[in-house]
Amino acid sequence: MEHISSGTESTDVDATTISESNELAAPPTQITSIDGFFNRKRGRPPKNRFVEVYKSVSKTISLSLSLSLTFSLSLNVQSELSKFISTLCTVLKL
């Protein structure tokens, strides 16, 4: 009788073969700067990173929006700080 093989031969893999293949693998790249984000050489861009640029919005509108947000945030911080100080003075009976 003749032995018929399936065409797939099992090969044993030892630990040295695995360590050699790990040494040959390229280390993962990590983007640490904005230049690295835009100057990628190959592959798909990372997910969930959006860069939005609006040329139609004038600088005065964006500046006023930024200043109004900063001003409102600073008012909120000041009011919260004054509440904290008054509560602290009440607790310490100053």
PDB file with one MODEL, atoms N, CA, C and O in Angstrom:
MODEL        1
ATOM      1  N   MET A   1       0.823  -1.188   0.000  1.00  0.00           N
ATOM      2  CA  MET A   1       0.000   0.000   0.000  1.00  0.00           C
ATOM      3  C   MET A   1       0.856   1.236   0.000  1.00  0.00           C
ATOM      4  O   MET A   1       1.936   1.272   0.589  1.00  0.00           O
ATOM      5  N   GLU A   2       0.374   2.208  -0.644  1.00  0.00           N
ATOM      6  CA  GLU A   2       1.118   3.442  -0.806  1.00  0.00           C
ATOM      7  C   GLU A   2       0.554   4.495   0.150  1.00  0.00           C
ATOM      8  O   GLU A   2      -0.661   4.604   0.319  1.00  0.00           O
ATOM      9  N   HIS A   3       1.474   5.289   0.790  1.00  0.00           N
ATOM     10  CA  HIS A   3       1.046   6.332   1.726  1.00  0.00           C
ATOM     11  C   HIS A   3       0.846   7.636   0.954  1.00  0.00           C
ATOM     12  O   HIS A   3       1.749   8.093   0.254  1.00  0.00           O
ATOM     13  N   ILE A   4      -0.321   8.221   1.083  1.00  0.00           N
ATOM     14  CA  ILE A   4      -0.634   9.466   0.392  1.00  0.00           C
ATOM     15  C   ILE A   4      -0.599  10.590   1.423  1.00  0.00           C
ATOM     16  O   ILE A   4      -1.309  10.547   2.428  1.00  0.00           O
ATOM     17  N   SER A   5       0.234  11.595   1.163  1.00  0.00           N
ATOM     18  CA  SER A   5       0.305  12.724   2.102  1.00  0.00           C
ATOM     19  C   SER A   5      -0.645  13.820   1.637  1.00  0.00           C
ATOM     20  O   SER A   5      -1.013  13.899   0.465  1.00  0.00           O
ATOM     21  N   SER A   6      -1.023  14.647   2.572  1.00  0.00           N
ATOM     22  CA  SER A   6      -1.975  15.707   2.243  1.00  0.00           C
ATOM     23  C   SER A   6      -1.306  16.913   1.607  1.00  0.00           C
ATOM     24  O   SER A   6      -1.996  17.832   1.166  1.00  0.00           O
ATOM     25  N   GLY A   7      -0.001  16.934   1.548  1.00  0.00           N
ATOM     26  CA  GLY A   7       0.681  18.061   0.931  1.00  0.00           C
ATOM     27  C   GLY A   7       1.147  19.091   1.942  1.00  0.00           C
ATOM     28  O   GLY A   7       1.966  19.950   1.614  1.00  0.00           O
ATOM     29  N   THR A   8       0.644  19.021   3.157  1.00  0.00           N
ATOM     30  CA  THR A   8       1.098  19.939   4.202  1.00  0.00           C
ATOM     31  C   THR A   8       1.922  19.148   5.189  1.00  0.00           C
ATOM     32  O   THR A   8       1.419  18.254   5.871  1.00  0.00           O
ATOM     33  N   GLU A   9       3.153  19.478   5.254  1.00  0.00           N
ATOM     34  CA  GLU A   9       4.037  18.782   6.175  1.00  0.00           C
ATOM     35  C   GLU A   9       4.193  19.625   7.424  1.00  0.00           C
ATOM     36  O   GLU A   9       4.356  20.843   7.343  1.00  0.00           O
ATOM     37  N   SER A  10       4.144  18.985   8.573  1.00  0.00           N
ATOM     38  CA  SER A  10       4.332  19.728   9.811  1.00  0.00           C
ATOM     39  C   SER A  10       5.824  19.852  10.072  1.00  0.00           C
ATOM     40  O   SER A  10       6.568  18.876   9.974  1.00  0.00           O
ATOM     41  N   THR A  11       6.244  21.038  10.399  1.00  0.00           N
ATOM     42  CA  THR A  11       7.650  21.266  10.718  1.00  0.00           C
ATOM     43  C   THR A  11       7.741  21.698  12.163  1.00  0.00           C
ATOM     44  O   THR A  11       6.923  22.480  12.650  1.00  0.00           O
ATOM     45  N   ASP A  12       8.740  21.183  12.837  1.00  0.00           N
ATOM     46  CA  ASP A  12       8.950  21.555  14.227  1.00  0.00           C
ATOM     47  C   ASP A  12       9.676  22.888  14.284  1.00  0.00           C
ATOM     48  O   ASP A  12      10.609  23.133  13.519  1.00  0.00           O
ATOM     49  N   VAL A  13       9.244  23.735  15.184  1.00  0.00           N
ATOM     50  CA  VAL A  13       9.866  25.037  15.372  1.00  0.00           C
ATOM     51  C   VAL A  13      10.443  25.066  16.773  1.00  0.00           C
ATOM     52  O   VAL A  13       9.732  24.848  17.754  1.00  0.00           O
ATOM     53  N   ASP A  14      11.738  25.338  16.861  1.00  0.00           N
ATOM     54  CA  ASP A  14      12.346  25.413  18.189  1.00  0.00           C
ATOM     55  C   ASP A  14      12.476  26.871  18.634  1.00  0.00           C
ATOM     56  O   ASP A  14      12.179  27.787  17.867  1.00  0.00           O
ATOM     57  N   ALA A  15      12.915  27.079  19.856  1.00  0.00           N
ATOM     58  CA  ALA A  15      12.982  28.421  20.442  1.00  0.00           C
ATOM     59  C   ALA A  15      13.971  29.317  19.716  1.00  0.00           C
ATOM     60  O   ALA A  15      13.761  30.528  19.651  1.00  0.00           O
ATOM     61  N   THR A  16      15.046  28.758  19.169  1.00  0.00           N
ATOM     62  CA  THR A  16      16.024  29.604  18.481  1.00  0.00           C
ATOM     63  C   THR A  16      15.434  30.174  17.200  1.00  0.00           C
ATOM     64  O   THR A  16      15.731  31.312  16.836  1.00  0.00           O
ATOM     65  N   THR A  17      14.613  29.407  16.518  1.00  0.00           N
ATOM     66  CA  THR A  17      13.981  29.907  15.299  1.00  0.00           C
ATOM     67  C   THR A  17      13.029  31.057  15.623  1.00  0.00           C
ATOM     68  O   THR A  17      12.967  32.037  14.881  1.00  0.00           O
ATOM     69  N   ILE A  18      12.294  30.944  16.718  1.00  0.00           N
ATOM     70  CA  ILE A  18      11.366  32.001  17.109  1.00  0.00           C
ATOM     71  C   ILE A  18      12.124  33.260  17.488  1.00  0.00           C
ATOM     72  O   ILE A  18      11.738  34.354  17.078  1.00  0.00           O
ATOM     73  N   SER A  19      13.204  33.130  18.268  1.00  0.00           N
ATOM     74  CA  SER A  19      13.953  34.317  18.682  1.00  0.00           C
ATOM     75  C   SER A  19      14.623  34.979  17.486  1.00  0.00           C
ATOM     76  O   SER A  19      14.720  36.205  17.435  1.00  0.00           O
ATOM     77  N   GLU A  20      15.087  34.185  16.519  1.00  0.00           N
ATOM     78  CA  GLU A  20      15.691  34.769  15.322  1.00  0.00           C
ATOM     79  C   GLU A  20      14.646  35.540  14.517  1.00  0.00           C
ATOM     80  O   GLU A  20      14.943  36.613  13.990  1.00  0.00           O
ATOM     81  N   SER A  21      13.440  35.014  14.417  1.00  0.00           N
ATOM     82  CA  SER A  21      12.409  35.717  13.655  1.00  0.00           C
ATOM     83  C   SER A  21      11.974  36.986  14.378  1.00  0.00           C
ATOM     84  O   SER A  21      11.614  37.968  13.729  1.00  0.00           O
ATOM     85  N   ASN A  22      12.001  36.984  15.723  1.00  0.00           N
ATOM     86  CA  ASN A  22      11.660  38.196  16.467  1.00  0.00           C
ATOM     87  C   ASN A  22      12.722  39.269  16.287  1.00  0.00           C
ATOM     88  O   ASN A  22      12.395  40.455  16.251  1.00  0.00           O
ATOM     89  N   GLU A  23      13.981  38.879  16.173  1.00  0.00           N
ATOM     90  CA  GLU A  23      15.049  39.853  15.974  1.00  0.00           C
ATOM     91  C   GLU A  23      14.955  40.494  14.594  1.00  0.00           C
ATOM     92  O   GLU A  23      15.338  41.650  14.419  1.00  0.00           O
ATOM     93  N   LEU A  24      14.454  39.757  13.627  1.00  0.00           N
ATOM     94  CA  LEU A  24      14.357  40.273  12.268  1.00  0.00           C
ATOM     95  C   LEU A  24      13.151  41.196  12.093  1.00  0.00           C
ATOM     96  O   LEU A  24      13.125  42.013  11.172  1.00  0.00           O
ATOM     97  N   ALA A  25      12.166  41.071  12.959  1.00  0.00           N
ATOM     98  CA  ALA A  25      10.965  41.902  12.837  1.00  0.00           C
ATOM     99  C   ALA A  25      11.303  43.348  13.168  1.00  0.00           C
ATOM    100  O   ALA A  25      12.084  43.622  14.079  1.00  0.00           O
ATOM    101  N   ALA A  26      10.710  44.264  12.425  1.00  0.00           N
ATOM    102  CA  ALA A  26      10.960  45.687  12.653  1.00  0.00           C
ATOM    103  C   ALA A  26      10.232  46.140  13.915  1.00  0.00           C
ATOM    104  O   ALA A  26       9.103  45.716  14.163  1.00  0.00           O
ATOM    105  N   PRO A  27      10.864  46.993  14.708  1.00  0.00           N
ATOM    106  CA  PRO A  27      10.191  47.483  15.912  1.00  0.00           C
ATOM    107  C   PRO A  27       9.042  48.411  15.525  1.00  0.00           C
ATOM    108  O   PRO A  27       9.101  49.067  14.485  1.00  0.00           O
ATOM    109  N   PRO A  28       8.001  48.473  16.352  1.00  0.00           N
ATOM    110  CA  PRO A  28       6.879  49.360  16.017  1.00  0.00           C
ATOM    111  C   PRO A  28       7.312  50.812  16.082  1.00  0.00           C
ATOM    112  O   PRO A  28       8.092  51.207  16.949  1.00  0.00           O
ATOM    113  N   THR A  29       6.795  51.600  15.153  1.00  0.00           N
ATOM    114  CA  THR A  29       7.157  53.016  15.137  1.00  0.00           C
ATOM    115  C   THR A  29       6.188  53.796  15.997  1.00  0.00           C
ATOM    116  O   THR A  29       4.993  53.502  16.037  1.00  0.00           O
ATOM    117  N   GLN A  30       6.711  54.786  16.678  1.00  0.00           N
ATOM    118  CA  GLN A  30       5.884  55.629  17.530  1.00  0.00           C
ATOM    119  C   GLN A  30       6.061  57.069  17.095  1.00  0.00           C
ATOM    120  O   GLN A  30       7.184  57.560  16.983  1.00  0.00           O
ATOM    121  N   ILE A  31       4.955  57.740  16.850  1.00  0.00           N
ATOM    122  CA  ILE A  31       4.998  59.129  16.411  1.00  0.00           C
ATOM    123  C   ILE A  31       5.029  60.007  17.649  1.00  0.00           C
ATOM    124  O   ILE A  31       4.092  59.998  18.447  1.00  0.00           O
ATOM    125  N   THR A  32       6.113  60.772  17.810  1.00  0.00           N
ATOM    126  CA  THR A  32       6.256  61.590  19.014  1.00  0.00           C
ATOM    127  C   THR A  32       6.203  63.076  18.723  1.00  0.00           C
ATOM    128  O   THR A  32       6.240  63.879  19.655  1.00  0.00           O
ATOM    129  N   SER A  33       6.117  63.463  17.477  1.00  0.00           N
ATOM    130  CA  SER A  33       6.072  64.887  17.173  1.00  0.00           C
ATOM    131  C   SER A  33       5.056  65.136  16.065  1.00  0.00           C
ATOM    132  O   SER A  33       4.606  64.213  15.386  1.00  0.00           O
ATOM    133  N   ILE A  34       4.713  66.391  15.906  1.00  0.00           N
ATOM    134  CA  ILE A  34       3.760  66.756  14.856  1.00  0.00           C
ATOM    135  C   ILE A  34       4.378  66.545  13.478  1.00  0.00           C
ATOM    136  O   ILE A  34       3.667  66.231  12.523  1.00  0.00           O
ATOM    137  N   ASP A  35       5.698  66.714  13.365  1.00  0.00           N
ATOM    138  CA  ASP A  35       6.366  66.458  12.084  1.00  0.00           C
ATOM    139  C   ASP A  35       6.272  64.983  11.726  1.00  0.00           C
ATOM    140  O   ASP A  35       6.047  64.635  10.567  1.00  0.00           O
ATOM    141  N   GLY A  36       6.443  64.122  12.708  1.00  0.00           N
ATOM    142  CA  GLY A  36       6.335  62.696  12.460  1.00  0.00           C
ATOM    143  C   GLY A  36       4.938  62.289  12.055  1.00  0.00           C
ATOM    144  O   GLY A  36       4.756  61.326  11.310  1.00  0.00           O
ATOM    145  N   PHE A  37       3.948  63.018  12.543  1.00  0.00           N
ATOM    146  CA  PHE A  37       2.562  62.722  12.192  1.00  0.00           C
ATOM    147  C   PHE A  37       2.307  62.977  10.717  1.00  0.00           C
ATOM    148  O   PHE A  37       1.618  62.195  10.061  1.00  0.00           O
ATOM    149  N   PHE A  38       2.859  64.071  10.184  1.00  0.00           N
ATOM    150  CA  PHE A  38       2.606  64.422   8.792  1.00  0.00           C
ATOM    151  C   PHE A  38       3.620  63.825   7.821  1.00  0.00           C
ATOM    152  O   PHE A  38       3.344  63.763   6.623  1.00  0.00           O
ATOM    153  N   ASN A  39       4.758  63.393   8.287  1.00  0.00           N
ATOM    154  CA  ASN A  39       5.801  62.893   7.391  1.00  0.00           C
ATOM    155  C   ASN A  39       5.940  61.376   7.467  1.00  0.00           C
ATOM    156  O   ASN A  39       7.055  60.856   7.452  1.00  0.00           O
ATOM    157  N   ARG A  40       4.835  60.675   7.546  1.00  0.00           N
ATOM    158  CA  ARG A  40       4.896  59.220   7.563  1.00  0.00           C
ATOM    159  C   ARG A  40       5.259  58.726   6.168  1.00  0.00           C
ATOM    160  O   ARG A  40       4.835  59.306   5.168  1.00  0.00           O
ATOM    161  N   LYS A  41       6.043  57.658   6.105  1.00  0.00           N
ATOM    162  CA  LYS A  41       6.534  57.203   4.810  1.00  0.00           C
ATOM    163  C   LYS A  41       5.587  56.223   4.128  1.00  0.00           C
ATOM    164  O   LYS A  41       5.508  56.204   2.899  1.00  0.00           O
ATOM    165  N   ARG A  42       4.872  55.412   4.893  1.00  0.00           N
ATOM    166  CA  ARG A  42       3.997  54.431   4.259  1.00  0.00           C
ATOM    167  C   ARG A  42       2.918  53.995   5.247  1.00  0.00           C
ATOM    168  O   ARG A  42       2.989  54.279   6.442  1.00  0.00           O
ATOM    169  N   GLY A  43       1.934  53.308   4.719  1.00  0.00           N
ATOM    170  CA  GLY A  43       0.881  52.769   5.558  1.00  0.00           C
ATOM    171  C   GLY A  43      -0.301  53.709   5.698  1.00  0.00           C
ATOM    172  O   GLY A  43      -0.315  54.815   5.159  1.00  0.00           O
ATOM    173  N   ARG A  44      -1.274  53.242   6.428  1.00  0.00           N
ATOM    174  CA  ARG A  44      -2.487  54.028   6.640  1.00  0.00           C
ATOM    175  C   ARG A  44      -2.257  55.046   7.745  1.00  0.00           C
ATOM    176  O   ARG A  44      -1.461  54.804   8.653  1.00  0.00           O
ATOM    177  N   PRO A  45      -2.936  56.169   7.680  1.00  0.00           N
ATOM    178  CA  PRO A  45      -2.811  57.152   8.764  1.00  0.00           C
ATOM    179  C   PRO A  45      -3.496  56.625  10.023  1.00  0.00           C
ATOM    180  O   PRO A  45      -4.408  55.804   9.930  1.00  0.00           O
ATOM    181  N   PRO A  46      -3.072  57.081  11.182  1.00  0.00           N
ATOM    182  CA  PRO A  46      -3.712  56.637  12.417  1.00  0.00           C
ATOM    183  C   PRO A  46      -5.171  57.075  12.471  1.00  0.00           C
ATOM    184  O   PRO A  46      -5.538  58.110  11.914  1.00  0.00           O
ATOM    185  N   LYS A  47      -5.989  56.291  13.135  1.00  0.00           N
ATOM    186  CA  LYS A  47      -7.415  56.612  13.221  1.00  0.00           C
ATOM    187  C   LYS A  47      -7.654  57.685  14.273  1.00  0.00           C
ATOM    188  O   LYS A  47      -6.835  57.902  15.166  1.00  0.00           O
ATOM    189  N   ASN A  48      -8.777  58.339  14.146  1.00  0.00           N
ATOM    190  CA  ASN A  48      -9.275  59.315  15.116  1.00  0.00           C
ATOM    191  C   ASN A  48      -8.339  60.495  15.324  1.00  0.00           C
ATOM    192  O   ASN A  48      -8.243  61.011  16.437  1.00  0.00           O
ATOM    193  N   ARG A  49      -7.665  60.920  14.307  1.00  0.00           N
ATOM    194  CA  ARG A  49      -6.857  62.135  14.384  1.00  0.00           C
ATOM    195  C   ARG A  49      -7.305  63.050  13.265  1.00  0.00           C
ATOM    196  O   ARG A  49      -7.170  62.723  12.086  1.00  0.00           O
ATOM    197  N   PHE A  50      -7.831  64.178  13.635  1.00  0.00           N
ATOM    198  CA  PHE A  50      -8.355  65.104  12.646  1.00  0.00           C
ATOM    199  C   PHE A  50      -7.610  66.419  12.730  1.00  0.00           C
ATOM    200  O   PHE A  50      -7.335  66.927  13.817  1.00  0.00           O
ATOM    201  N   VAL A  51      -7.294  66.951  11.593  1.00  0.00           N
ATOM    202  CA  VAL A  51      -6.691  68.273  11.515  1.00  0.00           C
ATOM    203  C   VAL A  51      -7.634  69.116  10.677  1.00  0.00           C
ATOM    204  O   VAL A  51      -7.822  68.856   9.489  1.00  0.00           O
ATOM    205  N   GLU A  52      -8.219  70.114  11.293  1.00  0.00           N
ATOM    206  CA  GLU A  52      -9.193  70.948  10.601  1.00  0.00           C
ATOM    207  C   GLU A  52      -8.597  72.321  10.345  1.00  0.00           C
ATOM    208  O   GLU A  52      -8.081  72.967  11.258  1.00  0.00           O
ATOM    209  N   VAL A  53      -8.671  72.758   9.101  1.00  0.00           N
ATOM    210  CA  VAL A  53      -8.152  74.065   8.719  1.00  0.00           C
ATOM    211  C   VAL A  53      -9.258  74.792   7.976  1.00  0.00           C
ATOM    212  O   VAL A  53      -9.797  74.285   6.992  1.00  0.00           O
ATOM    213  N   TYR A  54      -9.590  75.972   8.451  1.00  0.00           N
ATOM    214  CA  TYR A  54     -10.618  76.774   7.810  1.00  0.00           C
ATOM    215  C   TYR A  54      -9.978  78.051   7.296  1.00  0.00           C
ATOM    216  O   TYR A  54      -9.511  78.876   8.081  1.00  0.00           O
ATOM    217  N   LYS A  55      -9.957  78.215   5.986  1.00  0.00           N
ATOM    218  CA  LYS A  55      -9.365  79.419   5.403  1.00  0.00           C
ATOM    219  C   LYS A  55     -10.384  80.549   5.307  1.00  0.00           C
ATOM    220  O   LYS A  55     -10.000  81.715   5.211  1.00  0.00           O
ATOM    221  N   SER A  56     -11.665  80.227   5.332  1.00  0.00           N
ATOM    222  CA  SER A  56     -12.673  81.260   5.128  1.00  0.00           C
ATOM    223  C   SER A  56     -12.942  82.081   6.388  1.00  0.00           C
ATOM    224  O   SER A  56     -13.495  83.177   6.295  1.00  0.00           O
ATOM    225  N   VAL A  57     -12.569  81.586   7.541  1.00  0.00           N
ATOM    226  CA  VAL A  57     -12.815  82.306   8.790  1.00  0.00           C
ATOM    227  C   VAL A  57     -11.713  83.341   8.977  1.00  0.00           C
ATOM    228  O   VAL A  57     -10.526  83.029   8.888  1.00  0.00           O
ATOM    229  N   SER A  58     -12.126  84.568   9.236  1.00  0.00           N
ATOM    230  CA  SER A  58     -11.124  85.624   9.406  1.00  0.00           C
ATOM    231  C   SER A  58     -10.443  85.487  10.758  1.00  0.00           C
ATOM    232  O   SER A  58     -10.972  84.860  11.677  1.00  0.00           O
ATOM    233  N   LYS A  59      -9.263  86.083  10.864  1.00  0.00           N
ATOM    234  CA  LYS A  59      -8.492  85.985  12.101  1.00  0.00           C
ATOM    235  C   LYS A  59      -9.169  86.723  13.244  1.00  0.00           C
ATOM    236  O   LYS A  59      -9.038  86.316  14.398  1.00  0.00           O
ATOM    237  N   THR A  60      -9.886  87.793  12.951  1.00  0.00           N
ATOM    238  CA  THR A  60     -10.522  88.563  14.023  1.00  0.00           C
ATOM    239  C   THR A  60     -11.638  87.768  14.684  1.00  0.00           C
ATOM    240  O   THR A  60     -11.831  87.860  15.896  1.00  0.00           O
ATOM    241  N   ILE A  61     -12.369  86.994  13.902  1.00  0.00           N
ATOM    242  CA  ILE A  61     -13.444  86.188  14.480  1.00  0.00           C
ATOM    243  C   ILE A  61     -12.854  85.105  15.370  1.00  0.00           C
ATOM    244  O   ILE A  61     -13.329  84.897  16.487  1.00  0.00           O
ATOM    245  N   SER A  62     -11.826  84.410  14.891  1.00  0.00           N
ATOM    246  CA  SER A  62     -11.241  83.351  15.705  1.00  0.00           C
ATOM    247  C   SER A  62     -10.573  83.926  16.947  1.00  0.00           C
ATOM    248  O   SER A  62     -10.608  83.303  18.008  1.00  0.00           O
ATOM    249  N   LEU A  63      -9.961  85.109  16.831  1.00  0.00           N
ATOM    250  CA  LEU A  63      -9.324  85.735  17.982  1.00  0.00           C
ATOM    251  C   LEU A  63     -10.370  86.155  19.002  1.00  0.00           C
ATOM    252  O   LEU A  63     -10.175  85.962  20.202  1.00  0.00           O
ATOM    253  N   SER A  64     -11.481  86.727  18.542  1.00  0.00           N
ATOM    254  CA  SER A  64     -12.522  87.150  19.480  1.00  0.00           C
ATOM    255  C   SER A  64     -13.168  85.947  20.152  1.00  0.00           C
ATOM    256  O   SER A  64     -13.495  85.999  21.338  1.00  0.00           O
ATOM    257  N   LEU A  65     -13.352  84.874  19.408  1.00  0.00           N
ATOM    258  CA  LEU A  65     -13.907  83.664  19.993  1.00  0.00           C
ATOM    259  C   LEU A  65     -12.966  83.110  21.050  1.00  0.00           C
ATOM    260  O   LEU A  65     -13.403  82.713  22.131  1.00  0.00           O
ATOM    261  N   SER A  66     -11.681  83.083  20.743  1.00  0.00           N
ATOM    262  CA  SER A  66     -10.691  82.589  21.693  1.00  0.00           C
ATOM    263  C   SER A  66     -10.662  83.448  22.943  1.00  0.00           C
ATOM    264  O   SER A  66     -10.605  82.924  24.055  1.00  0.00           O
ATOM    265  N   LEU A  67     -10.701  84.771  22.773  1.00  0.00           N
ATOM    266  CA  LEU A  67     -10.676  85.664  23.929  1.00  0.00           C
ATOM    267  C   LEU A  67     -11.937  85.526  24.769  1.00  0.00           C
ATOM    268  O   LEU A  67     -11.871  85.574  25.997  1.00  0.00           O
ATOM    269  N   SER A  68     -13.083  85.356  24.121  1.00  0.00           N
ATOM    270  CA  SER A  68     -14.318  85.221  24.892  1.00  0.00           C
ATOM    271  C   SER A  68     -14.329  83.921  25.683  1.00  0.00           C
ATOM    272  O   SER A  68     -14.797  83.893  26.821  1.00  0.00           O
ATOM    273  N   LEU A  69     -13.821  82.849  25.095  1.00  0.00           N
ATOM    274  CA  LEU A  69     -13.741  81.588  25.830  1.00  0.00           C
ATOM    275  C   LEU A  69     -12.776  81.702  27.000  1.00  0.00           C
ATOM    276  O   LEU A  69     -13.069  81.221  28.094  1.00  0.00           O
ATOM    277  N   THR A  70     -11.637  82.328  26.781  1.00  0.00           N
ATOM    278  CA  THR A  70     -10.658  82.500  27.845  1.00  0.00           C
ATOM    279  C   THR A  70     -11.233  83.362  28.957  1.00  0.00           C
ATOM    280  O   THR A  70     -11.040  83.065  30.136  1.00  0.00           O
ATOM    281  N   PHE A  71     -11.933  84.423  28.592  1.00  0.00           N
ATOM    282  CA  PHE A  71     -12.505  85.325  29.581  1.00  0.00           C
ATOM    283  C   PHE A  71     -13.571  84.614  30.414  1.00  0.00           C
ATOM    284  O   PHE A  71     -13.595  84.750  31.637  1.00  0.00           O
ATOM    285  N   SER A  72     -14.452  83.856  29.756  1.00  0.00           N
ATOM    286  CA  SER A  72     -15.508  83.160  30.497  1.00  0.00           C
ATOM    287  C   SER A  72     -14.922  82.086  31.399  1.00  0.00           C
ATOM    288  O   SER A  72     -15.415  81.874  32.507  1.00  0.00           O
ATOM    289  N   LEU A  73     -13.885  81.410  30.945  1.00  0.00           N
ATOM    290  CA  LEU A  73     -13.243  80.406  31.787  1.00  0.00           C
ATOM    291  C   LEU A  73     -12.583  81.052  32.992  1.00  0.00           C
ATOM    292  O   LEU A  73     -12.662  80.521  34.099  1.00  0.00           O
ATOM    293  N   SER A  74     -11.934  82.192  32.792  1.00  0.00           N
ATOM    294  CA  SER A  74     -11.264  82.839  33.915  1.00  0.00           C
ATOM    295  C   SER A  74     -12.281  83.352  34.929  1.00  0.00           C
ATOM    296  O   SER A  74     -12.006  83.332  36.128  1.00  0.00           O
ATOM    297  N   LEU A  75     -13.457  83.813  34.476  1.00  0.00           N
ATOM    298  CA  LEU A  75     -14.500  84.240  35.410  1.00  0.00           C
ATOM    299  C   LEU A  75     -15.014  83.068  36.233  1.00  0.00           C
ATOM    300  O   LEU A  75     -15.248  83.200  37.434  1.00  0.00           O
ATOM    301  N   ASN A  76     -15.187  81.925  35.588  1.00  0.00           N
ATOM    302  CA  ASN A  76     -15.644  80.743  36.313  1.00  0.00           C
ATOM    303  C   ASN A  76     -14.621  80.308  37.348  1.00  0.00           C
ATOM    304  O   ASN A  76     -14.985  79.934  38.463  1.00  0.00           O
ATOM    305  N   VAL A  77     -13.358  80.351  36.993  1.00  0.00           N
ATOM    306  CA  VAL A  77     -12.304  79.961  37.924  1.00  0.00           C
ATOM    307  C   VAL A  77     -12.263  80.925  39.097  1.00  0.00           C
ATOM    308  O   VAL A  77     -12.099  80.497  40.240  1.00  0.00           O
ATOM    309  N   GLN A  78     -12.408  82.216  38.837  1.00  0.00           N
ATOM    310  CA  GLN A  78     -12.383  83.200  39.916  1.00  0.00           C
ATOM    311  C   GLN A  78     -13.555  83.006  40.864  1.00  0.00           C
ATOM    312  O   GLN A  78     -13.381  83.092  42.080  1.00  0.00           O
ATOM    313  N   SER A  79     -14.732  82.750  40.339  1.00  0.00           N
ATOM    314  CA  SER A  79     -15.895  82.566  41.214  1.00  0.00           C
ATOM    315  C   SER A  79     -15.761  81.292  42.039  1.00  0.00           C
ATOM    316  O   SER A  79     -16.113  81.274  43.219  1.00  0.00           O
ATOM    317  N   GLU A  80     -15.253  80.228  41.422  1.00  0.00           N
ATOM    318  CA  GLU A  80     -15.053  78.984  42.166  1.00  0.00           C
ATOM    319  C   GLU A  80     -13.978  79.155  43.234  1.00  0.00           C
ATOM    320  O   GLU A  80     -14.099  78.607  44.330  1.00  0.00           O
ATOM    321  N   LEU A  81     -12.944  79.902  42.925  1.00  0.00           N
ATOM    322  CA  LEU A  81     -11.875  80.138  43.889  1.00  0.00           C
ATOM    323  C   LEU A  81     -12.384  80.959  45.067  1.00  0.00           C
ATOM    324  O   LEU A  81     -12.038  80.680  46.214  1.00  0.00           O
ATOM    325  N   SER A  82     -13.195  81.959  44.793  1.00  0.00           N
ATOM    326  CA  SER A  82     -13.736  82.771  45.890  1.00  0.00           C
ATOM    327  C   SER A  82     -14.676  81.948  46.770  1.00  0.00           C
ATOM    328  O   SER A  82     -14.691  82.129  47.987  1.00  0.00           O
ATOM    329  N   LYS A  83     -15.461  81.046  46.174  1.00  0.00           N
ATOM    330  CA  LYS A  83     -16.313  80.153  46.961  1.00  0.00           C
ATOM    331  C   LYS A  83     -15.474  79.241  47.847  1.00  0.00           C
ATOM    332  O   LYS A  83     -15.797  79.027  49.016  1.00  0.00           O
ATOM    333  N   PHE A  84     -14.394  78.706  47.280  1.00  0.00           N
ATOM    334  CA  PHE A  84     -13.522  77.815  48.041  1.00  0.00           C
ATOM    335  C   PHE A  84     -12.880  78.549  49.214  1.00  0.00           C
ATOM    336  O   PHE A  84     -12.811  78.013  50.320  1.00  0.00           O
ATOM    337  N   ILE A  85     -12.413  79.764  48.980  1.00  0.00           N
ATOM    338  CA  ILE A  85     -11.755  80.539  50.038  1.00  0.00           C
ATOM    339  C   ILE A  85     -12.750  80.888  51.141  1.00  0.00           C
ATOM    340  O   ILE A  85     -12.413  80.805  52.322  1.00  0.00           O
ATOM    341  N   SER A  86     -13.963  81.273  50.775  1.00  0.00           N
ATOM    342  CA  SER A  86     -14.962  81.602  51.799  1.00  0.00           C
ATOM    343  C   SER A  86     -15.341  80.367  52.609  1.00  0.00           C
ATOM    344  O   SER A  86     -15.538  80.458  53.820  1.00  0.00           O
ATOM    345  N   THR A  87     -15.445  79.208  51.948  1.00  0.00           N
ATOM    346  CA  THR A  87     -15.741  77.969  52.667  1.00  0.00           C
ATOM    347  C   THR A  87     -14.597  77.601  53.598  1.00  0.00           C
ATOM    348  O   THR A  87     -14.826  77.169  54.728  1.00  0.00           O
ATOM    349  N   LEU A  88     -13.381  77.768  53.135  1.00  0.00           N
ATOM    350  CA  LEU A  88     -12.208  77.456  53.946  1.00  0.00           C
ATOM    351  C   LEU A  88     -12.132  78.374  55.160  1.00  0.00           C
ATOM    352  O   LEU A  88     -11.812  77.926  56.261  1.00  0.00           O
ATOM    353  N   CYS A  89     -12.423  79.644  54.964  1.00  0.00           N
ATOM    354  CA  CYS A  89     -12.410  80.594  56.086  1.00  0.00           C
ATOM    355  C   CYS A  89     -13.495  80.255  57.098  1.00  0.00           C
ATOM    356  O   CYS A  89     -13.297  80.413  58.302  1.00  0.00           O
ATOM    357  N   THR A  90     -14.637  79.791  56.612  1.00  0.00           N
ATOM    358  CA  THR A  90     -15.720  79.409  57.513  1.00  0.00           C
ATOM    359  C   THR A  90     -15.332  78.188  58.338  1.00  0.00           C
ATOM    360  O   THR A  90     -15.592  78.135  59.540  1.00  0.00           O
ATOM    361  N   VAL A  91     -14.715  77.213  57.693  1.00  0.00           N
ATOM    362  CA  VAL A  91     -14.307  75.993  58.392  1.00  0.00           C
ATOM    363  C   VAL A  91     -13.210  76.299  59.404  1.00  0.00           C
ATOM    364  O   VAL A  91     -13.238  75.785  60.522  1.00  0.00           O
ATOM    365  N   LEU A  92     -12.255  77.123  59.026  1.00  0.00           N
ATOM    366  CA  LEU A  92     -11.141  77.457  59.923  1.00  0.00           C
ATOM    367  C   LEU A  92     -11.494  78.577  60.899  1.00  0.00           C
ATOM    368  O   LEU A  92     -10.717  78.890  61.800  1.00  0.00           O
ATOM    369  N   LYS A  93     -12.672  79.178  60.714  1.00  0.00           N
ATOM    370  CA  LYS A  93     -13.176  80.269  61.560  1.00  0.00           C
ATOM    371  C   LYS A  93     -12.202  81.436  61.593  1.00  0.00           C
ATOM    372  O   LYS A  93     -11.797  81.905  62.657  1.00  0.00           O
ATOM    373  N   LEU A  94     -11.834  81.893  60.394  1.00  0.00           N
ATOM    374  CA  LEU A  94     -10.931  83.047  60.271  1.00  0.00           C
ATOM    375  C   LEU A  94     -11.697  84.322  60.079  1.00  0.00           C
ATOM    376  O   LEU A  94     -11.097  85.390  59.958  1.00  0.00           O
TER     377      LEU A  94
ENDMDL
END
